[in-house]
Amino acid sequence: MLTHFFCLKTKPSIVFNIENGKAIFYVDITDLDPVSDFNAMNDVATPSINSTTPEAYVQFGDRYIASGNIPLAIANYQKALAINPQLALAHERIGAVNQQQGNLMEAIASFSKAIAINPQSLDAHLGLGNAYQQMGWAEIAITHFQQALELFPERFLPEYHCQLGNSFIERGNIEQAIACYERAIATYPDYVDSYRAIAKIFIRRQDPEAVRSIYERAETHSPEILESRDYNALGLAWIQKFSNKIINQDPMTGDLESLDRAIACFEKAIQITPDYADAHCNIGSAFVQKGEIKNAIVAYKESIDIDPNFAQPYFNLGILLNNIGKLDEAIACFQSAIELVPNWSEAHQYLGNVLEQKQQVI
């Protein structure tokens, strides 16, 4: 039998965000007051309040960050340091800008200077920990995240708990990571990424029951906290459990239950996001495993209708149509998949096999 493939497509000064799978802290200036002559300022801002204090230049640097003018922001932070080299806040700001721009060594240097001046700087410890995390130095990152937690536990937002947990994940300390995520949940029960982080651990362990349990906890706090992608991921975990039993040649008792649970998850994902092509494709593959061919064909076609540029359902449908002897339609599906992903070796292989079968029939 041919295989079917599944798809799975603060505080005021420093704020947490995720970019390209990495945690990023950046300067948050949304709480600053507007300046009437902001647009009139030139290379280095002259404080409109007739102040030449270093704190005023930091404030103007923050306003330039708000307008996206990084060079003038840096110029103002440097002006502040020229007046007072011991102003930790200015070092923090320069570190945050360098970190956001990917200049990690420069960011580490600036955050380190801020901490040397003010060892109790929460933002500098968080920024330095994150910079080390991005450099792949998880052990040092953990040290600074823990110091930040010890200094200001009441200001340690759920994002920070998760970031500390992620650092433990990189070190292979799974139980400590889970403890961090649980602290985030205990403090902020509506922060969904805490639940997702724990769910990912159980998905890697191929334990869908545990994933379902953590999802149920999330729904207890907010029935709409989870998204379609969460249910899609759980559905794939149930499918993996089913597949593992087949590979291990275990008795089929309970396998259909895993498939039914997978289908229920995909249906929930589709209910939340009707145009979720991945979930339609995945439920089609679950139907194939149950032998519900007509439902599988419908699901694959719905996925294609939603996203004609999604190659996976073409490929899966091609396999299914070939299995039931509809060679011409299978060929068309494989050709569509190859048009979308020209270097897809499996699609080329299956297309060649079907063309060979058709030649033999002729």
Order of alpha helices (4+ residues) and beta strands (2+ residues): beta-beta-alpha-alpha-alpha-alpha-alpha-alpha-alpha-alpha-alpha-alpha-alpha-alpha-alpha-alpha-alpha-alpha-alpha
